[in-house]
Amino acid sequence: MARDGLGLTGRELAELAGVPYATLARFEAGANIRTDTLDRVEAALRAKGAEFTKRAGRIGATVPG
């Protein structure tokens, strides 16, 4: 959701995060990925302006408008 809101392609986000595109694609399809890899993806999204919140066990994302 955050990636799309920021107008990034999957390949662009993978490059920004320094992770293989295949790993990002698996994650977006619902697979688990390593915590350190997830941290890199989150950091790349935050660097582009995404903000994340967690309420009642759910994670939400907002992006600059």
PQR file of N, CA, C, O and H, with PARSE charges and radii, in Angstrom:
ATOM      1  N   MET A   1       0.820  -1.178   0.000 -0.4000 1.5000
ATOM      2  CA  MET A   1       0.000   0.000   0.000 -0.0000 2.0000
ATOM      3  C   MET A   1       0.878   1.260   0.000  0.5500 1.7000
ATOM      4  O   MET A   1       0.648   2.185  -0.780 -0.5500 1.4000
ATOM      5  N   ALA A   2       1.880   1.286   0.878 -0.4000 1.5000
ATOM      6  CA  ALA A   2       2.759   2.456   0.943 -0.0000 2.0000
ATOM      7  C   ALA A   2       3.543   2.623  -0.355  0.5500 1.7000
ATOM      8  O   ALA A   2       3.697   3.738  -0.855 -0.5500 1.4000
ATOM      9  H   ALA A   2       2.067   0.535   1.511  0.4000 1.0000
ATOM     10  N   ARG A   3       4.038   1.515  -0.897 -0.4000 1.5000
ATOM     11  CA  ARG A   3       4.811   1.593  -2.138 -0.0000 2.0000
ATOM     12  C   ARG A   3       3.977   2.212  -3.244  0.5500 1.7000
ATOM     13  O   ARG A   3       4.433   3.110  -3.953 -0.5500 1.4000
ATOM     14  H   ARG A   3       3.914   0.610  -0.492  0.4000 1.0000
ATOM     15  N   ASP A   4       2.756   1.726  -3.385 -0.4000 1.5000
ATOM     16  CA  ASP A   4       1.869   2.232  -4.421 -0.0000 2.0000
ATOM     17  C   ASP A   4       1.548   3.707  -4.184  0.5500 1.7000
ATOM     18  O   ASP A   4       1.546   4.505  -5.121 -0.5500 1.4000
ATOM     19  H   ASP A   4       2.386   0.997  -2.810  0.4000 1.0000
ATOM     20  N   GLY A   5       1.279   4.063  -2.939 -0.4000 1.5000
ATOM     21  CA  GLY A   5       0.965   5.451  -2.604 -0.0000 2.0000
ATOM     22  C   GLY A   5       2.109   6.408  -2.894  0.5500 1.7000
ATOM     23  O   GLY A   5       1.893   7.588  -3.170 -0.5500 1.4000
ATOM     24  H   GLY A   5       1.281   3.414  -2.177  0.4000 1.0000
ATOM     25  N   LEU A   6       3.326   5.888  -2.828 -0.4000 1.5000
ATOM     26  CA  LEU A   6       4.495   6.707  -3.133 -0.0000 2.0000
ATOM     27  C   LEU A   6       4.826   6.713  -4.624  0.5500 1.7000
ATOM     28  O   LEU A   6       5.741   7.411  -5.063 -0.5500 1.4000
ATOM     29  H   LEU A   6       3.501   4.930  -2.604  0.4000 1.0000
ATOM     30  N   GLY A   7       4.074   5.930  -5.394 -0.4000 1.5000
ATOM     31  CA  GLY A   7       4.305   5.890  -6.838 -0.0000 2.0000
ATOM     32  C   GLY A   7       5.547   5.116  -7.237  0.5500 1.7000
ATOM     33  O   GLY A   7       6.134   5.383  -8.285 -0.5500 1.4000
ATOM     34  H   GLY A   7       3.331   5.364  -5.037  0.4000 1.0000
ATOM     35  N   LEU A   8       5.957   4.153  -6.405 -0.4000 1.5000
ATOM     36  CA  LEU A   8       7.141   3.359  -6.702 -0.0000 2.0000
ATOM     37  C   LEU A   8       6.746   2.021  -7.312  0.5500 1.7000
ATOM     38  O   LEU A   8       5.735   1.430  -6.931 -0.5500 1.4000
ATOM     39  H   LEU A   8       5.479   3.936  -5.554  0.4000 1.0000
ATOM     40  N   THR A   9       7.539   1.555  -8.251 -0.4000 1.5000
ATOM     41  CA  THR A   9       7.339   0.195  -8.735 -0.0000 2.0000
ATOM     42  C   THR A   9       8.011  -0.757  -7.748  0.5500 1.7000
ATOM     43  O   THR A   9       8.811  -0.340  -6.911 -0.5500 1.4000
ATOM     44  H   THR A   9       8.360   2.035  -8.560  0.4000 1.0000
ATOM     45  N   GLY A  10       7.679  -2.019  -7.859 -0.4000 1.5000
ATOM     46  CA  GLY A  10       8.326  -3.011  -7.010 -0.0000 2.0000
ATOM     47  C   GLY A  10       9.823  -3.044  -7.226  0.5500 1.7000
ATOM     48  O   GLY A  10      10.595  -3.166  -6.275 -0.5500 1.4000
ATOM     49  H   GLY A  10       7.030  -2.358  -8.539  0.4000 1.0000
ATOM     50  N   ARG A  11      10.226  -2.937  -8.462 -0.4000 1.5000
ATOM     51  CA  ARG A  11      11.665  -2.945  -8.761 -0.0000 2.0000
ATOM     52  C   ARG A  11      12.369  -1.717  -8.173  0.5500 1.7000
ATOM     53  O   ARG A  11      13.491  -1.824  -7.679 -0.5500 1.4000
ATOM     54  H   ARG A  11       9.599  -2.837  -9.235  0.4000 1.0000
ATOM     55  N   GLU A  12      11.718  -0.565  -8.226 -0.4000 1.5000
ATOM     56  CA  GLU A  12      12.312   0.644  -7.645 -0.0000 2.0000
ATOM     57  C   GLU A  12      12.477   0.493  -6.137  0.5500 1.7000
ATOM     58  O   GLU A  12      13.527   0.829  -5.589 -0.5500 1.4000
ATOM     59  H   GLU A  12      10.806  -0.479  -8.627  0.4000 1.0000
ATOM     60  N   LEU A  13      11.441  -0.012  -5.463 -0.4000 1.5000
ATOM     61  CA  LEU A  13      11.541  -0.184  -4.017 -0.0000 2.0000
ATOM     62  C   LEU A  13      12.610  -1.208  -3.665  0.5500 1.7000
ATOM     63  O   LEU A  13      13.382  -0.995  -2.730 -0.5500 1.4000
ATOM     64  H   LEU A  13      10.588  -0.285  -5.908  0.4000 1.0000
ATOM     65  N   ALA A  14      12.669  -2.297  -4.387 -0.4000 1.5000
ATOM     66  CA  ALA A  14      13.689  -3.312  -4.118 -0.0000 2.0000
ATOM     67  C   ALA A  14      15.086  -2.706  -4.234  0.5500 1.7000
ATOM     68  O   ALA A  14      15.958  -2.970  -3.406 -0.5500 1.4000
ATOM     69  H   ALA A  14      12.043  -2.471  -5.147  0.4000 1.0000
ATOM     70  N   GLU A  15      15.286  -1.895  -5.262 -0.4000 1.5000
ATOM     71  CA  GLU A  15      16.588  -1.257  -5.439 -0.0000 2.0000
ATOM     72  C   GLU A  15      16.887  -0.287  -4.295  0.5500 1.7000
ATOM     73  O   GLU A  15      17.994  -0.286  -3.758 -0.5500 1.4000
ATOM     74  H   GLU A  15      14.578  -1.680  -5.934  0.4000 1.0000
ATOM     75  N   LEU A  16      15.909   0.533  -3.921 -0.4000 1.5000
ATOM     76  CA  LEU A  16      16.107   1.474  -2.818 -0.0000 2.0000
ATOM     77  C   LEU A  16      16.418   0.751  -1.511  0.5500 1.7000
ATOM     78  O   LEU A  16      17.222   1.228  -0.710 -0.5500 1.4000
ATOM     79  H   LEU A  16      15.010   0.532  -4.357  0.4000 1.0000
ATOM     80  N   ALA A  17      15.789  -0.386  -1.298 -0.4000 1.5000
ATOM     81  CA  ALA A  17      15.977  -1.140  -0.061 -0.0000 2.0000
ATOM     82  C   ALA A  17      17.207  -2.041  -0.110  0.5500 1.7000
ATOM     83  O   ALA A  17      17.659  -2.539   0.921 -0.5500 1.4000
ATOM     84  H   ALA A  17      15.136  -0.774  -1.949  0.4000 1.0000
ATOM     85  N   GLY A  18      17.746  -2.250  -1.310 -0.4000 1.5000
ATOM     86  CA  GLY A  18      18.899  -3.130  -1.445 -0.0000 2.0000
ATOM     87  C   GLY A  18      18.552  -4.593  -1.244  0.5500 1.7000
ATOM     88  O   GLY A  18      19.338  -5.360  -0.687 -0.5500 1.4000
ATOM     89  H   GLY A  18      17.378  -1.845  -2.147  0.4000 1.0000
ATOM     90  N   VAL A  19      17.359  -4.974  -1.706 -0.4000 1.5000
ATOM     91  CA  VAL A  19      16.924  -6.371  -1.600 -0.0000 2.0000
ATOM     92  C   VAL A  19      16.567  -6.875  -2.992  0.5500 1.7000
ATOM     93  O   VAL A  19      16.235  -6.082  -3.873 -0.5500 1.4000
ATOM     94  H   VAL A  19      16.721  -4.351  -2.158  0.4000 1.0000
ATOM     95  N   PRO A  20      16.634  -8.184  -3.194 -0.5600 1.5000
ATOM     96  CA  PRO A  20      16.243  -8.720  -4.503  0.2800 2.0000
ATOM     97  C   PRO A  20      14.759  -8.465  -4.785  0.5500 1.7000
ATOM     98  O   PRO A  20      13.925  -8.550  -3.883 -0.5500 1.4000
ATOM     99  N   TYR A  21      14.447  -8.158  -6.023 -0.4000 1.5000
ATOM    100  CA  TYR A  21      13.052  -7.924  -6.397 -0.0000 2.0000
ATOM    101  C   TYR A  21      12.196  -9.150  -6.106  0.5500 1.7000
ATOM    102  O   TYR A  21      11.054  -9.019  -5.666 -0.5500 1.4000
ATOM    103  H   TYR A  21      15.125  -8.090  -6.755  0.4000 1.0000
ATOM    104  N   ALA A  22      12.737 -10.333  -6.346 -0.4000 1.5000
ATOM    105  CA  ALA A  22      11.970 -11.564  -6.100 -0.0000 2.0000
ATOM    106  C   ALA A  22      11.547 -11.670  -4.636  0.5500 1.7000
ATOM    107  O   ALA A  22      10.451 -12.146  -4.339 -0.5500 1.4000
ATOM    108  H   ALA A  22      13.665 -10.440  -6.703  0.4000 1.0000
ATOM    109  N   THR A  23      12.407 -11.230  -3.728 -0.4000 1.5000
ATOM    110  CA  THR A  23      12.077 -11.261  -2.303 -0.0000 2.0000
ATOM    111  C   THR A  23      10.937 -10.292  -2.012  0.5500 1.7000
ATOM    112  O   THR A  23      10.000 -10.636  -1.292 -0.5500 1.4000
ATOM    113  H   THR A  23      13.297 -10.844  -3.970  0.4000 1.0000
ATOM    114  N   LEU A  24      11.010  -9.093  -2.564 -0.4000 1.5000
ATOM    115  CA  LEU A  24       9.948  -8.111  -2.364 -0.0000 2.0000
ATOM    116  C   LEU A  24       8.637  -8.616  -2.943  0.5500 1.7000
ATOM    117  O   LEU A  24       7.587  -8.471  -2.318 -0.5500 1.4000
ATOM    118  H   LEU A  24      11.771  -8.815  -3.149  0.4000 1.0000
ATOM    119  N   ALA A  25       8.687  -9.206  -4.127 -0.4000 1.5000
ATOM    120  CA  ALA A  25       7.477  -9.732  -4.764 -0.0000 2.0000
ATOM    121  C   ALA A  25       6.851 -10.839  -3.912  0.5500 1.7000
ATOM    122  O   ALA A  25       5.629 -10.897  -3.776 -0.5500 1.4000
ATOM    123  H   ALA A  25       9.540  -9.325  -4.635  0.4000 1.0000
ATOM    124  N   ARG A  26       7.679 -11.716  -3.341 -0.4000 1.5000
ATOM    125  CA  ARG A  26       7.145 -12.772  -2.465 -0.0000 2.0000
ATOM    126  C   ARG A  26       6.472 -12.165  -1.243  0.5500 1.7000
ATOM    127  O   ARG A  26       5.394 -12.602  -0.841 -0.5500 1.4000
ATOM    128  H   ARG A  26       8.672 -11.669  -3.452  0.4000 1.0000
ATOM    129  N   PHE A  27       7.112 -11.152  -0.650 -0.4000 1.5000
ATOM    130  CA  PHE A  27       6.538 -10.488   0.530 -0.0000 2.0000
ATOM    131  C   PHE A  27       5.195  -9.851   0.189  0.5500 1.7000
ATOM    132  O   PHE A  27       4.231 -10.000   0.939 -0.5500 1.4000
ATOM    133  H   PHE A  27       7.988 -10.797  -0.976  0.4000 1.0000
ATOM    134  N   GLU A  28       5.127  -9.144  -0.930 -0.4000 1.5000
ATOM    135  CA  GLU A  28       3.877  -8.494  -1.320 -0.0000 2.0000
ATOM    136  C   GLU A  28       2.780  -9.502  -1.661  0.5500 1.7000
ATOM    137  O   GLU A  28       1.596  -9.167  -1.644 -0.5500 1.4000
ATOM    138  H   GLU A  28       5.911  -9.022  -1.539  0.4000 1.0000
ATOM    139  N   ALA A  29       3.174 -10.725  -1.966 -0.4000 1.5000
ATOM    140  CA  ALA A  29       2.205 -11.790  -2.245 -0.0000 2.0000
ATOM    141  C   ALA A  29       1.772 -12.517  -0.968  0.5500 1.7000
ATOM    142  O   ALA A  29       0.936 -13.420  -1.009 -0.5500 1.4000
ATOM    143  H   ALA A  29       4.136 -10.998  -1.979  0.4000 1.0000
ATOM    144  N   GLY A  30       2.355 -12.109   0.171 -0.4000 1.5000
ATOM    145  CA  GLY A  30       1.928 -12.679   1.448 -0.0000 2.0000
ATOM    146  C   GLY A  30       2.902 -13.609   2.130  0.5500 1.7000
ATOM    147  O   GLY A  30       2.604 -14.128   3.206 -0.5500 1.4000
ATOM    148  H   GLY A  30       3.035 -11.375   0.204  0.4000 1.0000
ATOM    149  N   ALA A  31       4.066 -13.836   1.531 -0.4000 1.5000
ATOM    150  CA  ALA A  31       5.060 -14.714   2.146 -0.0000 2.0000
ATOM    151  C   ALA A  31       5.815 -13.971   3.244  0.5500 1.7000
ATOM    152  O   ALA A  31       5.898 -12.743   3.243 -0.5500 1.4000
ATOM    153  H   ALA A  31       4.308 -13.415   0.657  0.4000 1.0000
ATOM    154  N   ASN A  32       6.352 -14.730   4.161 -0.4000 1.5000
ATOM    155  CA  ASN A  32       7.205 -14.146   5.204 -0.0000 2.0000
ATOM    156  C   ASN A  32       8.596 -13.917   4.641  0.5500 1.7000
ATOM    157  O   ASN A  32       9.079 -14.685   3.810 -0.5500 1.4000
ATOM    158  H   ASN A  32       6.285 -15.727   4.162  0.4000 1.0000
ATOM    159  N   ILE A  33       9.241 -12.842   5.108 -0.4000 1.5000
ATOM    160  CA  ILE A  33      10.631 -12.585   4.755 -0.0000 2.0000
ATOM    161  C   ILE A  33      11.396 -12.331   6.046  0.5500 1.7000
ATOM    162  O   ILE A  33      10.793 -12.082   7.090 -0.5500 1.4000
ATOM    163  H   ILE A  33       8.849 -12.218   5.784  0.4000 1.0000
ATOM    164  N   ARG A  34      12.699 -12.391   5.978 -0.4000 1.5000
ATOM    165  CA  ARG A  34      13.535 -12.189   7.170 -0.0000 2.0000
ATOM    166  C   ARG A  34      13.291 -10.806   7.749  0.5500 1.7000
ATOM    167  O   ARG A  34      12.996  -9.851   7.030 -0.5500 1.4000
ATOM    168  H   ARG A  34      13.189 -12.593   5.130  0.4000 1.0000
ATOM    169  N   THR A  35      13.421 -10.723   9.060 -0.4000 1.5000
ATOM    170  CA  THR A  35      13.185  -9.457   9.766 -0.0000 2.0000
ATOM    171  C   THR A  35      14.125  -8.363   9.281  0.5500 1.7000
ATOM    172  O   THR A  35      13.700  -7.222   9.105 -0.5500 1.4000
ATOM    173  H   THR A  35      13.660 -11.499   9.645  0.4000 1.0000
ATOM    174  N   ASP A  36      15.397  -8.691   9.063 -0.4000 1.5000
ATOM    175  CA  ASP A  36      16.334  -7.666   8.612 -0.0000 2.0000
ATOM    176  C   ASP A  36      15.982  -7.168   7.213  0.5500 1.7000
ATOM    177  O   ASP A  36      16.197  -5.997   6.899 -0.5500 1.4000
ATOM    178  H   ASP A  36      15.742  -9.618   9.206  0.4000 1.0000
ATOM    179  N   THR A  37      15.445  -8.044   6.379 -0.4000 1.5000
ATOM    180  CA  THR A  37      15.012  -7.633   5.042 -0.0000 2.0000
ATOM    181  C   THR A  37      13.794  -6.729   5.143  0.5500 1.7000
ATOM    182  O   THR A  37      13.717  -5.706   4.463 -0.5500 1.4000
ATOM    183  H   THR A  37      15.271  -8.995   6.634  0.4000 1.0000
ATOM    184  N   LEU A  38      12.850  -7.100   5.982 -0.4000 1.5000
ATOM    185  CA  LEU A  38      11.663  -6.269   6.196 -0.0000 2.0000
ATOM    186  C   LEU A  38      12.061  -4.896   6.729  0.5500 1.7000
ATOM    187  O   LEU A  38      11.492  -3.883   6.322 -0.5500 1.4000
ATOM    188  H   LEU A  38      12.912  -7.931   6.535  0.4000 1.0000
ATOM    189  N   ASP A  39      13.030  -4.857   7.631 -0.4000 1.5000
ATOM    190  CA  ASP A  39      13.511  -3.577   8.169 -0.0000 2.0000
ATOM    191  C   ASP A  39      14.083  -2.695   7.066  0.5500 1.7000
ATOM    192  O   ASP A  39      13.899  -1.478   7.092 -0.5500 1.4000
ATOM    193  H   ASP A  39      13.493  -5.680   7.962  0.4000 1.0000
ATOM    194  N   ARG A  40      14.767  -3.285   6.109 -0.4000 1.5000
ATOM    195  CA  ARG A  40      15.347  -2.509   5.007 -0.0000 2.0000
ATOM    196  C   ARG A  40      14.261  -1.935   4.106  0.5500 1.7000
ATOM    197  O   ARG A  40      14.354  -0.794   3.654 -0.5500 1.4000
ATOM    198  H   ARG A  40      14.917  -4.273   6.087  0.4000 1.0000
ATOM    199  N   VAL A  41      13.232  -2.737   3.851 -0.4000 1.5000
ATOM    200  CA  VAL A  41      12.109  -2.271   3.029 -0.0000 2.0000
ATOM    201  C   VAL A  41      11.387  -1.132   3.753  0.5500 1.7000
ATOM    202  O   VAL A  41      11.078  -0.104   3.151 -0.5500 1.4000
ATOM    203  H   VAL A  41      13.157  -3.664   4.218  0.4000 1.0000
ATOM    204  N   GLU A  42      11.124  -1.321   5.035 -0.4000 1.5000
ATOM    205  CA  GLU A  42      10.453  -0.275   5.812 -0.0000 2.0000
ATOM    206  C   GLU A  42      11.282   1.008   5.836  0.5500 1.7000
ATOM    207  O   GLU A  42      10.734   2.098   5.671 -0.5500 1.4000
ATOM    208  H   GLU A  42      11.375  -2.156   5.524  0.4000 1.0000
ATOM    209  N   ALA A  43      12.584   0.892   6.037 -0.4000 1.5000
ATOM    210  CA  ALA A  43      13.454   2.073   6.068 -0.0000 2.0000
ATOM    211  C   ALA A  43      13.426   2.808   4.727  0.5500 1.7000
ATOM    212  O   ALA A  43      13.417   4.038   4.699 -0.5500 1.4000
ATOM    213  H   ALA A  43      13.029   0.006   6.171  0.4000 1.0000
ATOM    214  N   ALA A  44      13.412   2.072   3.626 -0.4000 1.5000
ATOM    215  CA  ALA A  44      13.365   2.707   2.304 -0.0000 2.0000
ATOM    216  C   ALA A  44      12.051   3.451   2.121  0.5500 1.7000
ATOM    217  O   ALA A  44      12.034   4.553   1.573 -0.5500 1.4000
ATOM    218  H   ALA A  44      13.420   1.073   3.649  0.4000 1.0000
ATOM    219  N   LEU A  45      10.952   2.861   2.573 -0.4000 1.5000
ATOM    220  CA  LEU A  45       9.648   3.531   2.469 -0.0000 2.0000
ATOM    221  C   LEU A  45       9.599   4.768   3.358  0.5500 1.7000
ATOM    222  O   LEU A  45       9.084   5.806   2.945 -0.5500 1.4000
ATOM    223  H   LEU A  45      10.966   1.966   3.018  0.4000 1.0000
ATOM    224  N   ARG A  46      10.130   4.666   4.571 -0.4000 1.5000
ATOM    225  CA  ARG A  46      10.161   5.822   5.477 -0.0000 2.0000
ATOM    226  C   ARG A  46      11.008   6.954   4.882  0.5500 1.7000
ATOM    227  O   ARG A  46      10.654   8.126   5.005 -0.5500 1.4000
ATOM    228  H   ARG A  46      10.548   3.822   4.906  0.4000 1.0000
ATOM    229  N   ALA A  47      12.117   6.603   4.244 -0.4000 1.5000
ATOM    230  CA  ALA A  47      12.987   7.613   3.642 -0.0000 2.0000
ATOM    231  C   ALA A  47      12.266   8.387   2.539  0.5500 1.7000
ATOM    232  O   ALA A  47      12.600   9.539   2.261 -0.5500 1.4000
ATOM    233  H   ALA A  47      12.404   5.651   4.144  0.4000 1.0000
ATOM    234  N   LYS A  48      11.281   7.749   1.914 -0.4000 1.5000
ATOM    235  CA  LYS A  48      10.487   8.402   0.871 -0.0000 2.0000
ATOM    236  C   LYS A  48       9.273   9.134   1.443  0.5500 1.7000
ATOM    237  O   LYS A  48       8.523   9.766   0.699 -0.5500 1.4000
ATOM    238  H   LYS A  48      11.010   6.813   2.139  0.4000 1.0000
ATOM    239  N   GLY A  49       9.073   9.050   2.779 -0.4000 1.5000
ATOM    240  CA  GLY A  49       7.998   9.819   3.405 -0.0000 2.0000
ATOM    241  C   GLY A  49       6.857   9.016   3.983  0.5500 1.7000
ATOM    242  O   GLY A  49       5.935   9.597   4.556 -0.5500 1.4000
ATOM    243  H   GLY A  49       9.682   8.536   3.383  0.4000 1.0000
ATOM    244  N   ALA A  50       6.883   7.699   3.854 -0.4000 1.5000
ATOM    245  CA  ALA A  50       5.796   6.883   4.417 -0.0000 2.0000
ATOM    246  C   ALA A  50       5.878   6.874   5.939  0.5500 1.7000
ATOM    247  O   ALA A  50       6.964   6.884   6.519 -0.5500 1.4000
ATOM    248  H   ALA A  50       7.632   7.227   3.388  0.4000 1.0000
ATOM    249  N   GLU A  51       4.718   6.856   6.566 -0.4000 1.5000
ATOM    250  CA  GLU A  51       4.624   6.738   8.018 -0.0000 2.0000
ATOM    251  C   GLU A  51       3.748   5.536   8.329  0.5500 1.7000
ATOM    252  O   GLU A  51       2.756   5.284   7.646 -0.5500 1.4000
ATOM    253  H   GLU A  51       3.836   6.848   6.094  0.4000 1.0000
ATOM    254  N   PHE A  52       4.126   4.793   9.369 -0.4000 1.5000
ATOM    255  CA  PHE A  52       3.406   3.586   9.733 -0.0000 2.0000
ATOM    256  C   PHE A  52       2.841   3.707  11.142  0.5500 1.7000
ATOM    257  O   PHE A  52       3.484   4.263  12.032 -0.5500 1.4000
ATOM    258  H   PHE A  52       4.932   4.998   9.924  0.4000 1.0000
ATOM    259  N   THR A  53       1.632   3.182  11.336 -0.4000 1.5000
ATOM    260  CA  THR A  53       0.996   3.150  12.646 -0.0000 2.0000
ATOM    261  C   THR A  53       0.511   1.736  12.917  0.5500 1.7000
ATOM    262  O   THR A  53       0.236   0.967  11.996 -0.5500 1.4000
ATOM    263  H   THR A  53       1.110   2.730  10.613  0.4000 1.0000
ATOM    264  N   LYS A  54       0.413   1.412  14.189 -0.4000 1.5000
ATOM    265  CA  LYS A  54      -0.101   0.090  14.561 -0.0000 2.0000
ATOM    266  C   LYS A  54      -1.182   0.293  15.608  0.5500 1.7000
ATOM    267  O   LYS A  54      -0.940   0.871  16.668 -0.5500 1.4000
ATOM    268  H   LYS A  54       0.637   2.037  14.937  0.4000 1.0000
ATOM    269  N   ARG A  55      -2.378  -0.192  15.295 -0.4000 1.5000
ATOM    270  CA  ARG A  55      -3.512  -0.106  16.207 -0.0000 2.0000
ATOM    271  C   ARG A  55      -4.255  -1.423  16.187  0.5500 1.7000
ATOM    272  O   ARG A  55      -4.514  -1.989  15.124 -0.5500 1.4000
ATOM    273  H   ARG A  55      -2.574  -0.662  14.434  0.4000 1.0000
ATOM    274  N   ALA A  56      -4.590  -1.899  17.347 -0.4000 1.5000
ATOM    275  CA  ALA A  56      -5.378  -3.130  17.479 -0.0000 2.0000
ATOM    276  C   ALA A  56      -4.794  -4.263  16.635  0.5500 1.7000
ATOM    277  O   ALA A  56      -5.531  -5.034  16.021 -0.5500 1.4000
ATOM    278  H   ALA A  56      -4.379  -1.440  18.210  0.4000 1.0000
ATOM    279  N   GLY A  57      -3.455  -4.355  16.611 -0.4000 1.5000
ATOM    280  CA  GLY A  57      -2.814  -5.426  15.879 -0.0000 2.0000
ATOM    281  C   GLY A  57      -2.763  -5.250  14.374  0.5500 1.7000
ATOM    282  O   GLY A  57      -2.328  -6.155  13.660 -0.5500 1.4000
ATOM    283  H   GLY A  57      -2.856  -3.729  17.109  0.4000 1.0000
ATOM    284  N   ARG A  58      -3.200  -4.104  13.881 -0.4000 1.5000
ATOM    285  CA  ARG A  58      -3.178  -3.847  12.432 -0.0000 2.0000
ATOM    286  C   ARG A  58      -2.202  -2.716  12.134  0.5500 1.7000
ATOM    287  O   ARG A  58      -2.070  -1.770  12.910 -0.5500 1.4000
ATOM    288  H   ARG A  58      -3.553  -3.370  14.460  0.4000 1.0000
ATOM    289  N   ILE A  59      -1.532  -2.828  11.018 -0.4000 1.5000
ATOM    290  CA  ILE A  59      -0.562  -1.795  10.604 -0.0000 2.0000
ATOM    291  C   ILE A  59      -1.186  -0.969   9.493  0.5500 1.7000
ATOM    292  O   ILE A  59      -1.736  -1.504   8.530 -0.5500 1.4000
ATOM    293  H   ILE A  59      -1.639  -3.596  10.387  0.4000 1.0000
ATOM    294  N   GLY A  60      -1.090   0.350   9.644 -0.4000 1.5000
ATOM    295  CA  GLY A  60      -1.587   1.270   8.624 -0.0000 2.0000
ATOM    296  C   GLY A  60      -0.425   2.094   8.073  0.5500 1.7000
ATOM    297  O   GLY A  60       0.606   2.247   8.728 -0.5500 1.4000
ATOM    298  H   GLY A  60      -0.644   0.785  10.426  0.4000 1.0000
ATOM    299  N   ALA A  61      -0.599   2.610   6.892 -0.4000 1.5000
ATOM    300  CA  ALA A  61       0.438   3.417   6.252 -0.0000 2.0000
ATOM    301  C   ALA A  61      -0.178   4.692   5.687  0.5500 1.7000
ATOM    302  O   ALA A  61      -1.270   4.680   5.119 -0.5500 1.4000
ATOM    303  H   ALA A  61      -1.436   2.485   6.359  0.4000 1.0000
ATOM    304  N   THR A  62       0.549   5.783   5.859 -0.4000 1.5000
ATOM    305  CA  THR A  62       0.172   7.042   5.219 -0.0000 2.0000
ATOM    306  C   THR A  62       1.384   7.548   4.434  0.5500 1.7000
ATOM    307  O   THR A  62       2.531   7.303   4.808 -0.5500 1.4000
ATOM    308  H   THR A  62       1.436   5.793   6.321  0.4000 1.0000
ATOM    309  N   VAL A  63       1.111   8.245   3.358 -0.4000 1.5000
ATOM    310  CA  VAL A  63       2.172   8.799   2.523 -0.0000 2.0000
ATOM    311  C   VAL A  63       1.887  10.274   2.306  0.5500 1.7000
ATOM    312  O   VAL A  63       0.738  10.705   2.393 -0.5500 1.4000
ATOM    313  H   VAL A  63       0.179   8.444   3.054  0.4000 1.0000
ATOM    314  N   PRO A  64       2.934  11.058   2.020 -0.5600 1.5000
ATOM    315  CA  PRO A  64       2.696  12.477   1.775  0.2800 2.0000
ATOM    316  C   PRO A  64       1.770  12.680   0.570  0.5500 1.7000
ATOM    317  O   PRO A  64       1.873  11.976  -0.434 -0.5500 1.4000
ATOM    318  N   GLY A  65       0.899  13.622   0.689 -0.4000 1.5000
ATOM    319  CA  GLY A  65      -0.067  13.851  -0.380 -0.0000 2.0000
ATOM    320  C   GLY A  65       0.253  15.036  -1.137  0.5500 1.7000
ATOM    321  O   GLY A  65      -0.461  15.377  -2.080 -0.5500 1.4000
ATOM    322  H   GLY A  65       0.815  14.194   1.505  0.4000 1.0000
TER
END
